[in-house]
Amino acid sequence: MTLLCVAGLACSAADAEAWPLKPNVVHPLPVITRLAMDTSALAPFPSELAELVRDATEARTFAIARSSPSSPAHSIATATISDFGALSAPSLDKLRKLLLSPESYQPAGLAVARRFVPTYGFRFSNNGREAWWLIADDGRLAAGMLVTKDTEWSRSPTLVIREPARRAFQALRMRSPHSG
């Protein structure tokens, strides 16, 4: 049984314009639940990217090839990536909850200064827009950043990923149909 909800009433025309659900339209409950998700765990990143993660209709997993020292990659646009395929809807929901959970990350004061060299990630998309969650994982420490395709990695903040979340991200990476 699918639960449905009728989107509510707006107080003004401006509220109606800003509200993503339209009045008198029946919306599936998962859409309404997703809109209520808190994105504050991703506060170091642009809010439009965090909101895109929250609202994404698709996520794909990929690996990033190591770049050579003579021609290092600085962004997704300059990197060589191998797409492993789309995540299932349940895996997308797990990934979204993991990414938006403050429990997934070390407190900001415990960040480790090191060069960010991503090894894999997830591309979120919705209505032609994309956000890329990149993970640098050296087997001992993992860090992540949320970027656009053209964002230079050196210009973006990183979040240090706690061990349980690190294992969960790795497991979700392996859930795509073509990952090895």
C-alpha positions in Angstrom: 0.0 0.0 0.0 1.4 3.4 -1.0 0.6 6.3 1.3 -0.3 9.6 -0.3 -0.5 13.0 1.1 -2.1 16.2 -0.2 0.3 19.1 -0.2 -0.8 21.9 2.1 -1.8 25.4 2.0 0.5 28.4 1.6 0.2 31.6 3.6 1.1 33.9 0.7 1.9 33.8 -3.0 5.7 34.0 -2.1 5.3 31.0 0.2 3.5 29.1 -2.5 6.3 29.9 -5.0 9.1 28.7 -2.5 7.3 25.6 -1.4 8.4 22.6 -3.6 5.1 20.8 -3.3 2.1 22.3 -5.1 -1.3 22.8 -3.4 -4.1 20.4 -4.4 -1.6 17.9 -5.9 -1.2 14.4 -4.5 2.4 13.6 -3.7 3.9 10.3 -2.6 4.9 10.3 1.1 8.6 9.5 0.4 8.9 12.9 -1.5 7.4 14.7 1.5 9.7 12.8 4.0 12.8 13.6 1.9 12.0 17.3 1.9 11.9 17.3 5.7 15.5 15.8 5.9 18.0 18.1 7.6 21.0 19.0 5.5 23.1 20.7 8.3 25.6 17.9 8.4 26.8 19.2 5.0 27.0 22.8 6.2 30.6 23.4 5.0 29.4 22.9 1.4 27.1 25.1 -0.7 23.5 24.6 0.4 22.3 24.0 -3.1 24.5 21.0 -3.3 23.3 19.6 0.0 19.7 20.2 -1.1 20.4 18.4 -4.4 21.7 15.3 -2.4 18.5 15.5 -0.4 16.3 15.8 -3.5 18.2 13.5 -5.9 16.2 11.0 -7.9 19.3 9.1 -9.0 22.8 8.3 -7.6 25.6 6.6 -9.6 28.8 5.2 -8.1 32.2 5.6 -9.8 35.9 5.2 -9.3 38.5 7.9 -10.0 41.7 6.9 -11.7 44.9 8.1 -10.0 46.3 10.9 -12.0 50.0 11.3 -12.8 52.1 13.8 -11.0 52.9 15.5 -14.3 49.2 16.0 -15.0 47.2 15.8 -11.8 43.4 15.9 -11.8 42.0 18.9 -10.0 38.2 18.4 -10.5 35.8 15.8 -11.8 35.9 17.6 -15.2 39.7 16.9 -15.4 39.6 13.4 -13.8 39.3 10.0 -15.5 36.3 8.3 -13.9 34.8 4.8 -14.4 31.1 4.7 -13.9 29.9 1.6 -12.1 26.2 2.2 -12.5 23.1 3.5 -10.8 22.2 2.6 -7.2 18.8 1.1 -6.5 16.1 3.2 -4.8 16.7 1.6 -1.4 20.5 2.0 -1.8 20.0 5.7 -2.8 17.9 6.2 0.4 20.6 4.6 2.6 23.3 6.7 0.9 21.3 9.9 1.4 20.7 9.1 5.1 24.4 8.3 5.6 25.6 11.4 3.9 23.1 13.7 5.7 23.9 12.2 9.2 26.2 14.2 11.5 27.2 10.9 13.0 29.0 10.0 9.8 31.7 12.7 10.4 34.4 13.6 12.9 33.9 17.0 14.6 35.3 19.8 12.5 38.2 20.4 15.0 39.6 16.9 14.4 40.2 17.4 10.7 43.5 16.1 9.3 45.4 18.4 6.9 46.5 16.4 3.9 46.2 16.6 0.1 42.7 15.3 -1.0 43.1 12.6 -3.6 39.7 11.0 -4.2 39.4 7.3 -5.1 35.7 6.9 -5.5 32.4 8.7 -5.1 28.7 9.1 -5.9 27.0 11.4 -8.4 23.6 12.7 -7.4 21.3 14.0 -10.0 17.9 15.6 -10.2 16.3 17.6 -13.1 19.6 17.9 -15.0 21.5 19.2 -12.0 24.4 17.2 -10.4 26.3 17.1 -7.1 29.4 14.9 -6.7 30.3 13.3 -3.3 34.0 12.4 -3.5 35.8 10.2 -1.1 39.5 10.0 -0.5 40.2 6.7 1.3 43.7 5.5 1.9 42.6 2.4 3.9 43.3 4.1 7.2 41.5 7.5 6.9 38.7 8.6 4.7 37.5 12.2 3.9 34.7 13.4 1.7 33.8 16.6 -0.1 30.6 17.7 -2.0 31.4 19.5 -5.2 30.1 20.4 -8.7 31.8 18.8 -11.7 34.0 21.9 -12.1 34.9 22.6 -8.5 38.7 22.4 -7.9 39.3 20.0 -5.0 41.8 22.3 -3.4 39.1 25.0 -3.0 36.6 22.8 -1.2 36.4 21.9 2.5 36.5 18.2 3.5 34.8 16.2 6.2 36.7 13.4 7.9 34.5 10.3 7.8 34.1 8.1 10.9 35.0 4.4 10.5 31.4 3.0 10.6 30.4 5.5 7.9 33.5 4.7 5.9 32.6 1.0 5.8 29.0 1.9 4.9 30.1 4.1 2.0 32.3 1.3 0.7 29.4 -1.2 1.0 27.1 1.1 -1.0 29.7 1.6 -3.6 29.7 -2.2 -4.1 25.9 -2.3 -4.5 25.8 -0.9 -8.0 25.3 -3.6 -10.7 28.7 -3.2 -12.4 31.1 -2.5 -9.5 33.8 -5.0 -8.8 
